[in-house]
Amino acid sequence: MNTLRILRAEHNSIAFLLGLLETQASLMEKTGQPDLKLITEITDYFRSFPDMHHHPKEDIVLRRLRQRAPDLDAEFFGLEAEHEDLSDKLQSFSRAVVALFVDPSPMTRADFIKTLRSFIEHEREHMAIEERFFFPAAEKWLTEEDWSEIDEAVSQFVDPLSAPDAGLRFFSLRKKLERWHGEVAA
């Protein structure tokens, strides 16, 4: 069940980053001066990580769960489609970030904030469903053998925020996350 522990840790990191984005939306509403570099780095992370590393892990667990318990409530069997929808929302958000740089007018800022808040809300709702329904079902129905095979299959998908050889990419996000983990542990 190492995979499930990793998925939950990744959800915690994603939730932290969503909180940073929410703070930037509030700053933009109040002062008009968000940290555009931070927004860009978080956007780059979301474009690089969930679609390419996190969701494929969940999809592997989901496929195994479908094999093990095909009669389960379909509440979370739409997760693969949901991952596609999240990818579409991310594309809209990414385009909004680019538009903000090209035209930082009040209208563009208002559209950006709306798109950003929609992205944040959708991500949070998605993770809540997984935490509430999908992960517990996987814990209940999958065997140790299933988890061993899943752990092996997902080992190729590494979060760039926790990879020891990640280099400079996402450096400032890693540092913010490390400080946050230190604060939470204290």
C-alpha positions, 0 to 999 in steps of 0.5 A, a space after each residue: 500500500 505504499 502507492 496509497 501513502 504516496 498518493 495521499 502525500 501528493 494530495 497534501 502537496 497539491 492542496 498546499 499549492 492550491 492554497 498558495 494559488 488561492 492566496 495569490 487570487 486574494 492578493 490580486 483582488 485586494 492589491 492587484 499585485 500577485 506573485 506572477 513568478 509563483 503562479 507561473 511555477 505552480 502552473 508549470 508544476 500542475 502541467 508537469 506533475 498531475 497529468 504525467 505522474 499523479 493521475 496515471 498512478 491513480 488510474 493503475 489503482 482504479 483499473 486493478 480495483 475494477 478487476 477486483 470489485 466490478 460491482 462496486 458503486 460507480 461513484 468513482 469509476 468515472 475518475 479516468 474521465 474526471 482526470 481528462 476533465 481536470 486536464 482540460 481545466 488545467 489547459 484553461 487555467 494555463 491559457 489564463 496565465 498566459 493571457 494575464 502576462 500578455 494583457 494585465 488589464 482589469 478585465 483580464 485580471 477578473 477573468 483570470 481570478 474567475 478561472 483560477 478559482 474554478 480550477 482550485 475548486 475543481 481540484 479540491 472537489 476531485 481530491 475530496 471524492 478520491 479521499 472519501 470514496 476511492 482510496 477507502 475502496 482500494 484499501 478494502 478490496 485490493 490485496 497485498 499482491 495487488 498492492 505489490 504489483 501496483 507499487 512496482 508499476 507506479 515506481 516510475 512516476 516520481 513527484 518532482 517536488 520530492 525527487 532528490 535529483 530534481 535540480 533547479 526546476 520547482 526549487 522554490 516550490 520545494 522550499 516552500 513545501 519543506 517549510 510548510 511541512 516543518 510548520 505542520 510537524 512543529 
